[in-house]
Every structure is written in C-alpha cells, then in structure tokens.
Amino acid sequence: MPEHDPAALAFLLSRRSYPAKILRAPVPDRAALMPILSAAARSPDHGKLEPWRFIVLGGPTLARLAELALERGAALGLDQEQTFKGATAYRDAHLAVAVVASPKPSEKIPGIEQTLSAGAVCLALLNGALASGWGATWLSGWPAHDRGFVEGGLGLAAHEFIAGIVHIGTPTATPPDRPRPDLEAITTWMID
C-alpha cells in the first residue's frame, strides 16, 4: 500500500491563491526563494529537457518594467485603463518570478509536452511559495504576451514565451475561498 502523506494532501485540498494587490513586503530573499525554485524545478519534464527557466524580478527591475508596460501600451494603442492595469501589476509588486517557457528542439518530445511542463512549473512554484508560508498568485496580463515587452524588458529569445508570472509576498488579508469545480460535472469514469 502506498505511503500516505495527510499533511501534503490537506495542503493541496485547502490551498488558495492570494491576489497580487494584497501582497506586500517582506518577500523571500534569495536563500528563502531557492527551495521554492527547487521545488518548482522538480516538475514533470519528459526527456529532461528543462524547457523552462526562471527570471526573478524585484525592486528597480519591477519599476522599470512598469514604465515599459506604459510605453508598450501606448505603442500598441491600448486604452488607458488596460495600459495602466498592465503597468500596475509590476509597479505594485515587491517580488515576482517569471517562468519562461523555453522549448528545446526534440524529435522525441513534442512541443506541447514542453509547454505543459512549463505550466506545471508555474503551479509547483505557486504551491512551493504557499507551502513555505508566503502569499502567492500566478498571473500573466497583456504585457507578458507582448513580444516588445518580453524581448525588450525580460530578454526573451524569439522562441521563448512567458508561461506565467508568480507574485510572492506577505499577504495583508486572507481572501475568501472561491467556489470550486463540481467534480461530478467534469469527471467521466471509464473503469469498467
């Protein structure tokens, strides 16, 4: 019989994200962030390609990215509200980790599997931060999908894209739990 880990299961059944707007300093320092990144890097990775990487964003870099988002929003002709919302995600942040999907050429491992691995890294990073006692949320927003922003501001190569941006900090409140999926409605049993 498999070994049961009730604490891990209880964590997964009760986990919740914290909105970025309620995350403040203090944030994890490099030493506190390394085990969280290590947990994320243990995500499924068929072929051991490591088709993802991390960019840790803090302080002046976040302020610079907020300014770049304002510039890019204007250049793209986005309305002022949308532009400001994209910039605010960086301006108001104290620490964020960009998970960069960085697919590798492979005859054996399809691109979709590499993309899904990057998504798994985002969730593992989020859960690692939460399990470490921090508040965290997984976001993206329009700047993360704008090539001018990700290439100019984050240095992404042409074949790379943002899988997610995980904001981490100290929560100032506990958000209410949200309705969860109806398992009966989304589960098909094909076991007989």
N, C-alpha and C positions, 0 to 999 in steps of 0.2 A: 504494500500500500504506500502511496506517495506520502512524503513528509508534509504535514500541514503547517502553514505559517499564518495563524489567525490575525496577527498584528498587521501583516502586509495586506491581507485581504480586507480587513477593516479599514485600512487607509484608503485602498482603492475604491471601496464602496461609499466612502464619505468625502472623498477629495472634491474640491471645488476651486475654480479659478477666482482670482481677485482682480477686479477692474483696475486697469493701469492708473486711473485717476485717484485711487486711494493708496497707491504705493509710494512710500517716502523713504528717506534715509533714516537709519543706516541701511546700507546694502552690503552684500557679502564682499569681502576683499578677495584678493587672488587666492589666498590659502583656503578660504571657505568655498570659493567657486570651483576649485579644482576637483573635489569629489563629485560635485554636481555634474560637471562636464564629463568626468569619467563614467558616471552612471549613464549619461546620455550616449556616450560612445560605445556602450555595450549593447546597443540596439541591433536587431537583426540586420545582417549585412551579407547577403548571399555572394559568395566569391571573395569576400574580404577585400572589396574594392575601396572602401571608405569613400563613398560617393557624396560626401558632405564635409563641411568644415565649419568652424565657429569664428565669429568676429565679436569680441567683447567690446561693448560701447559704453562709455561713461563720460562724465564731466564735459570738457570743452568739445569733444567729438560730437556729443549729442546736440550741443548748441549749434555747432557748425552744420550738422545735418538738418536741424530745424530751419536754418537760414536757406539751405539748399532746397528744402521742400517748398519754401515760399517762392524761390526763384523758379523752380521747375513747374509749380502750379501755374504761375503767371505765364511761363513759356508755353505750356500746354493749353492755355485758355480755360483753365478750370474756374468755376465760380469761387468767389472769395471764401464762402463758408467751407467748401470742400478743401480748398487750399489750406486754410487755417487749421482745419481738423487734422490734416496730414502732418503739418508742421508741429502742432501741439503734442502729438504722440512722442516726438523727440525732445521738444523744448521742456516738457514737464517730467520727463523720465530722469531717473538717477542712475539706473543700470539696465542695460538690455543686452541680450545675446542674439545676434543674427545667426540663424542656421542657414548656411549657404548650401544648396543642392549643387553638387559639382560632379555630374555624371562622367564616368570613365568609359572609354571605348572598350567594348567587350563583345565577343562573338557568343559567349555563353549566358551573360546576364543582361536581360532586356532592360531598356531604359526605364520602363515603368516600375520594375522592381527596385531600381536605384532611387527613383523618385519616392516610392513608398518607404524606402529605408530612411530617407531624409525626413519624411513626415513622422516616422517612428522616433527619430532622434528628437524632434520637437516635443513630442509627448513625454519622452523619457526625461528630457531636460526640465520640462514643466513639473513633472512629478518628483524629480530629484530635488528641485528647489522647494517644493511644498513639503516633502518629507524631511527636509533639512530645517523646517520651521519658518521659512520665508513665505511671503505672499508672492504670487506669480500669475502671469497670464500670457497666453500665446496669441499674438496679433500679427497683422501684416499692414493693411492700409494701402492706399494707392501709391505712395512713394516706393514701397517695396516691389511694385510691379512696373515701375517706370525705369526703362533702361538708362536714361540720362542720370537718374538719381543713383541707381545701384552701381553703375560703372564709374561715374564721377565721384560719388561720395563714399562708396564702400570698396571700390577697386575690383568689382567682379569682372571676370573674364566673360567673353561673349557667350560661351556655352553654359554659364552658371546662372542660377536664379535664387531668389530668397524663398526658402520653404516656410519660414516663419521667424518672427521676432519675439523672443520670450523676455518680457519685462519682469524684473525681480526686485523686491524691496521689502520694507516693513509695512504691513497693512495698517491703516488707521481705523479700520472698521471691518466687521465681518459681514459680507454680503448675504442676503437671504438665499437659501437653496432654491434652485430653479426646478421646474417640472422636468422629470426625467422621461426617457422614451418608454412607451408601452411595449414591453418585451413580447407579449403575445401578438401584437400587431406587426412586429418586424422580424419575427423568428419563424422559420419553416423547419419542421422536424422531418428528416428523411432517414430514419434509423431502423425501419423495419422492412 
